[in-house]
Structures are given as structure tokens and as C-alpha cells.
Amino acid sequence: MANGDTTVSHLGAINSHATDVYDLFLKVFSGEILTTFEENAVMKDLHTIRTISSGKSAQFPVTGVASAKYHTPGQNIADSGNSYLSEINHNEKVINIDKLLVASTFISNWDELVNHYDVRSVYAQELGKALAKRFDLATMKTIAAAGRASANVTGGKGGSILVGLSSTPTAAEIADQLFAAAQKLDENDVPNDGTRFALVSPRDYYALLASNETVIDRDFGGSGDVSSGNIPLVAGLRVIKSNHVSDVTKATGDLDADDGNALNNPFGDTAGYNNDLDQDEIYVAHPSAIGTVKLLDLATESEYKIELQGTLFVAKYAMGHGVLRPEAAVIIQ
């Protein structure tokens, strides 16, 4: 005699006899986290990233520069007393993998049943934004550390700090300091290969955009578009706006305490990525200024918890950030 049961076509099952009926649903959730992270992390393409398959850190060799000298006929080039041989200095920069950074949430079955809209996509976006923000904050703080760092090899050059902005800078002030920063990068022999950039707050970005004669001057090749809110290159620098710049430039008392739990210490005398940066306004750099070591790229996990009658979602990554070439970073205060 039939017991009244029937066969269910589970929308989330990979096949009709799957024991886990949530597989397909969770992959959609995972994809939303990845997309949100890519859209919100502005620093992803602005610095050097190296992936390792195992280990707790990665080494970046640092090499000094050679010198040249006119040769006097008859003198032995290989004789060290004649000063023809360049003694090229070496050093290393080691970047550690920080602790696992996670963003997680738990969704109750009951809440999903009684809710009138899809909460998973909303939660997925929030997890992605949380990881993207922490990634941007850590890498921007590392740029701040690079601008304050001394040379990492004997005979090299350190970072630079320019002081020239008022508390509410005008477009003219900002533009002048961007040109000064570009000049400093030139003086530090940093490549002008089109990848230099300036990280600015929305306030400074729109101050530049609103001043047509200062920045968007087509008589001198400007290509900005006020209607679409685009700024052209300023002194060869890509001007990139981010709310996270204001989150970074805070005094010690307002810093995110969790950044002190990082294993890297780019400032050298503070915990993790924390430091008093409340005088900083704009960061100018080349992608070679800082580096990220990636052990685990953005990944997601999820598990239905029978005892809790809901699903636990975790987004995570394992990375670390450090200073590579301090001479390639300039802080504008």
C-alpha cells in the first residue's frame, strides 16, 4: 500500500538522486561573493601580487644599482683598487601571510521561509564588500607605510611625504601637489609607464572635477568628462577615488583594532597595519611600491547545520601585504 510519499525534483540538486540538495544554490551564492569582491576592491590591480602554493611567507629580493666610470687606457678593470667594479648591494623583503580573514553569516531556514525577498544575494554582497574593504584598507595602509619607509637597500631611496594642502584643499592645491608627487617619482627613478596612480577621497576627486580650467583643459590635451564624472590623467597619474581613503587616514584612536592582529608590520613600530595617519590626504604610487602575497584566494564554504536548522556561509582569504619599493610611494598631507 502506498504511503503517500512522492519524488521531489530538487532545484538545488546536481542530479535527481543527490543526497545534498543545496549544491547548486550554494554555487550561485558563491559567485555573487566573488563578483562583489571584484567590483569593490580598487587596489587589486594597483600593486604587485604574488601567489604561493604553500608556506608562511614569500621573499622578494632587492637589488641595488651599479655605477659607471670612464676607463683609463692600461688600467685593469678587474682591479678593485681602480674603482671600476660596481659593488651591487642586496637585501630582501619578506611578506608574511596574515591570519585567515573571514566574513560569515548564518541564514535560518525559518527566516528564509517567512521572508518575502531573496536574502542570500543581499548577504552575499555584504560578505564580499566586507572582504573587499579589508583588502583595500590593508593595502592602502601599506602604501602609507611605504611613503614613510627608508631605503630598503644601501644607496637606495626611501618614500616621500609632501606637506602642502590646507584642511579643505582646493582643486588648484590638489593639482599642484599631484604634479609635485609626479616630480618626486621621476627624481626617484620610478618608471613612468602609465601605471602610476593617485588615491583620493571623493571630496578631493570632485573638487578636481569641478575645476575645469585646472584639470580638464582640452587646450592642453585634457580628456576629462564632467557629464560622466571622469578625470583625465593628472601629471601622468590615474586619479582613482575611493571611500576607503578616508577610512585609512584616521588618528590612532579611531583605527580598526582588528588590523593589529595581522602578522605583517609594514610600519615597523606599530601592531599590524595600524598607525596614526590622520594627516594623510592623498596617496601617489607605482604598482611596484607594495606587494601582496596570496596563499588562499577568495574562497567560500557553506554547510547546512541540521542542529541549527539553517545554513552557515563563510567567505575567506589568506593574504599578506608589505612594502617593496618605498621610493615608489609619495604621501600628500
C-alpha positions in Angstrom: 0.0 0.0 0.0 1.4 3.4 -0.9 2.3 5.7 1.9 1.6 8.9 0.1 5.3 9.9 -0.5 6.4 11.3 -3.8 9.6 12.1 -5.8 10.8 15.6 -5.4 12.7 17.5 -8.2 15.1 19.4 -6.0 16.1 22.7 -7.8 19.5 22.7 -6.0 20.5 19.1 -6.6 23.1 18.2 -9.2 21.1 15.0 -10.1 17.7 13.6 -9.1 19.2 11.2 -6.5 21.6 13.6 -4.9 21.8 13.4 -1.1 22.8 17.1 -0.8 20.0 19.1 -2.4 21.8 22.5 -1.8 24.8 22.2 -4.2 23.5 24.4 -7.0 22.1 27.0 -4.7 25.4 27.5 -2.9 27.3 27.9 -6.1 25.1 30.8 -7.0 25.7 32.4 -3.6 29.5 31.9 -4.0 29.6 33.5 -7.4 27.8 36.6 -6.0 30.5 37.0 -3.4 33.3 36.8 -6.0 31.6 39.3 -8.2 31.1 41.8 -5.4 34.7 41.5 -4.3 36.0 42.2 -7.8 33.7 45.2 -8.2 34.6 46.8 -4.8 38.4 46.2 -4.4 40.0 49.1 -6.2 43.5 48.1 -5.0 43.5 44.7 -6.8 45.2 46.0 -10.0 47.3 48.7 -8.3 50.1 46.8 -6.8 52.2 43.6 -7.2 50.5 40.4 -6.3 52.4 37.1 -5.9 50.7 33.7 -5.3 52.3 30.9 -3.4 51.1 27.3 -3.1 52.4 26.7 0.4 54.5 28.3 3.2 54.0 31.2 5.6 55.8 34.0 3.8 57.4 35.0 0.5 60.8 36.6 -0.2 61.2 39.5 -2.6 64.9 40.0 -3.5 66.0 43.7 -3.5 69.0 44.7 -5.7 70.9 47.9 -5.6 72.3 49.9 -8.6 75.5 49.8 -10.5 77.8 52.7 -11.4 79.8 53.6 -14.5 83.2 55.2 -14.9 85.4 56.3 -17.8 88.2 53.9 -18.4 91.8 55.0 -18.4 93.8 53.0 -21.0 96.1 50.5 -19.5 94.3 50.2 -16.2 93.0 46.8 -15.0 89.2 46.9 -14.8 89.1 43.9 -12.5 91.5 45.5 -10.0 89.3 46.7 -7.2 91.7 49.5 -6.4 90.9 51.2 -9.7 87.2 51.6 -8.7 85.7 50.2 -11.9 83.9 47.4 -10.3 80.4 48.1 -9.0 79.6 46.6 -5.7 75.9 46.0 -6.1 74.1 45.8 -2.7 71.4 43.3 -2.0 68.7 42.9 0.5 65.3 41.1 0.9 61.8 41.9 1.7 59.7 39.2 3.4 56.0 39.4 3.4 54.1 37.1 5.8 50.8 35.5 5.2 48.4 37.1 7.7 45.8 35.0 9.6 42.8 33.8 7.8 40.4 36.7 7.1 36.8 35.6 7.2 33.4 37.2 6.6 30.5 34.9 7.6 26.8 34.8 8.2 24.1 32.3 9.2 20.7 32.0 7.5 17.9 30.3 9.3 15.5 28.1 7.3 12.6 29.7 9.1 13.7 33.2 8.2 14.0 32.3 4.6 10.6 30.7 4.6 8.7 33.7 6.0 10.8 36.4 4.3 9.3 37.9 1.2 12.6 38.5 -0.8 15.8 36.7 -1.5 18.2 37.3 1.4 21.0 35.2 0.1 22.0 37.6 -2.7 21.9 40.5 -0.2 24.0 38.7 2.3 26.4 37.6 -0.4 27.0 41.2 -1.4 27.7 42.2 2.2 30.2 39.5 2.7 32.0 40.4 -0.5 32.0 44.1 0.5 33.4 43.3 3.9 36.4 41.4 2.4 37.0 44.0 -0.3 37.1 46.8 2.2 39.6 45.0 4.5 41.7 44.2 1.4 41.7 47.8 0.3 42.3 49.2 3.8 45.3 46.9 4.4 46.9 47.6 1.0 46.3 51.4 1.3 47.8 51.4 4.8 50.8 49.6 3.3 51.2 52.4 0.8 51.1 54.8 3.7 53.9 52.8 5.3 55.9 52.8 2.0 55.8 56.6 1.9 57.3 56.7 5.4 59.9 53.9 4.9 63.6 54.4 4.5 65.5 52.8 1.6 65.5 49.0 1.7 69.0 48.7 0.2 72.2 50.7 0.8 72.4 53.6 -1.6 68.7 53.4 -2.4 65.9 55.9 -1.8 63.1 56.0 0.6 59.5 57.1 0.5 58.4 60.7 0.4 56.0 63.0 2.3 54.8 66.2 0.8 53.1 68.8 3.0 51.2 71.4 1.1 47.4 71.0 1.5 45.0 73.1 3.6 42.4 71.4 5.8 39.9 71.8 2.9 42.1 71.7 -0.2 41.1 73.5 -3.3 41.4 71.9 -6.8 44.4 74.1 -7.5 46.2 72.9 -4.4 45.5 69.3 -5.1 46.6 69.6 -8.7 49.9 71.3 -7.6 50.6 68.6 -5.2 49.9 65.9 -7.7 52.5 67.4 -10.0 54.9 67.7 -7.2 54.4 64.0 -6.4 54.9 63.0 -10.0 58.1 65.0 -10.0 59.3 63.2 -6.9 58.6 59.8 -8.5 60.7 61.0 -11.5 63.5 62.0 -9.2 63.4 58.6 -7.6 63.7 56.9 -11.0 60.3 55.3 -10.7 59.1 54.2 -14.2 56.6 56.4 -15.9 54.9 53.6 -17.7 51.3 54.7 -17.4 50.6 52.7 -14.3 51.2 55.5 -11.7 48.1 56.4 -9.7 46.8 58.7 -7.1 44.3 57.5 -4.5 41.9 60.4 -3.4 38.8 60.7 -1.4 35.5 61.5 -3.2 35.7 65.1 -1.8 39.1 65.7 -3.5 38.1 63.9 -6.6 35.0 66.0 -7.2 36.9 69.2 -6.3 39.3 68.4 -9.2 36.4 67.5 -11.5 34.5 70.8 -10.8 37.5 72.9 -11.6 37.5 72.7 -15.4 40.3 75.2 -16.0 42.6 73.4 -13.5 42.4 69.8 -14.6 40.1 69.4 -17.6 41.7 71.7 -20.1 41.4 70.4 -23.6 43.7 73.1 -24.9 46.5 71.1 -23.2 45.2 67.6 -24.1 42.8 67.1 -21.2 40.3 64.4 -21.8 38.0 64.6 -18.7 34.3 64.4 -19.0 32.2 66.4 -16.5 28.9 64.8 -17.5 30.2 61.3 -16.8 32.4 62.3 -13.8 35.7 61.2 -15.3 39.0 62.9 -14.7 41.9 62.6 -17.1 45.4 61.8 -16.2 46.9 64.5 -14.0 50.7 64.7 -14.3 50.6 61.2 -15.8 48.7 59.9 -12.7 45.5 57.9 -12.9 43.2 59.6 -10.4 41.2 56.9 -8.5 38.6 57.8 -5.9 37.7 55.5 -3.0 35.8 56.0 0.2 38.4 53.8 1.8 41.0 56.6 1.6 39.0 58.4 4.3 38.8 55.2 6.3 42.6 54.9 6.2 43.5 58.4 7.1 42.5 58.3 10.8 44.1 59.0 14.1 45.2 56.2 16.3 42.1 56.3 18.5 39.8 55.7 15.5 41.7 52.8 13.9 40.3 49.4 13.4 41.7 47.4 16.3 41.5 44.1 14.3 44.2 45.3 12.0 46.6 45.0 14.9 46.1 41.2 14.7 47.9 41.0 11.3 51.2 39.2 11.2 52.8 41.8 8.9 54.1 45.1 10.4 54.8 47.4 7.4 55.3 50.5 9.7 57.9 48.7 11.8 56.9 50.1 15.2 53.1 49.5 15.4 50.9 46.5 15.5 49.8 45.1 12.2 48.7 47.7 9.6 47.7 50.3 12.2 49.3 53.7 12.5 48.3 57.3 13.1 47.6 58.5 9.5 45.2 61.4 10.2 47.5 64.0 8.4 47.5 62.0 5.2 45.2 63.1 2.4 46.3 61.5 -0.9 48.5 58.5 -1.8 50.5 58.5 -5.0 52.3 55.4 -6.0 53.6 53.0 -8.7 52.4 49.3 -8.5 55.9 48.3 -7.5 55.6 50.2 -4.2 53.9 47.4 -2.3 53.2 43.7 -2.7 50.7 41.2 -1.7 51.4 37.5 -1.1 48.4 35.3 -1.7 48.2 31.8 -0.2 44.4 31.4 -0.5 42.4 33.5 -2.9 38.9 34.4 -2.1 37.0 31.2 -1.4 33.6 30.3 0.0 32.3 27.5 2.1 28.7 26.7 3.2 27.2 23.9 5.2 23.6 23.1 6.2 23.5 22.7 10.0 20.8 20.3 11.0 21.1 21.0 14.7 20.7 24.7 14.0 18.1 24.4 11.1 20.0 26.8 8.8 23.0 27.3 6.6 26.3 28.8 7.6 28.1 30.7 4.9 31.8 31.7 5.1 33.9 33.8 2.7 37.6 33.9 3.3 41.1 34.6 2.0 44.7 34.3 3.3 47.0 37.0 2.1 49.6 39.4 3.5 50.9 42.8 2.4 54.2 44.6 2.7 56.5 47.4 1.4 58.6 46.5 -1.7 59.9 49.8 -3.1 59.4 52.8 -0.8 60.8 55.2 -3.3 57.7 54.4 -5.5 55.3 55.9 -2.9 54.5 59.5 -2.1 52.2 60.8 0.7 50.5 64.1 0.3 49.5 65.6 3.6 
